[in-house]
Amino acid sequence: MKIYDYNGRKNISGDRIREARLKLKLSQAELAAQMQIEGINIERDSISRVEIGTRFIPDYELPAFSKVLNVPVEWILGMKDH
């Protein structure tokens, strides 16, 4: 499967995920643990890669990020302000 780049990144949501994580004062490891509770198998290093834009985010992970970070999916995608 080919993963495409968008402006040199694999996702458009990493910056917002990082912003929401920091607002909640969660470490990357804590975010990964919370995601695992939601049924998403993701490690701390994958969270890091999401945030810097070098990891693709499958659509099934977005609702879990939204729930754990307490922000709308639309905000994560940059479609609305929070």
Secondary structure by P-SEA (a helix, b strand, c coil): cbbbbccccccccaaaaaaaaaaacccaaaaaaaaaaacccccaaaaaaaaaccccccccaaaaaaaaaccccccccccccc
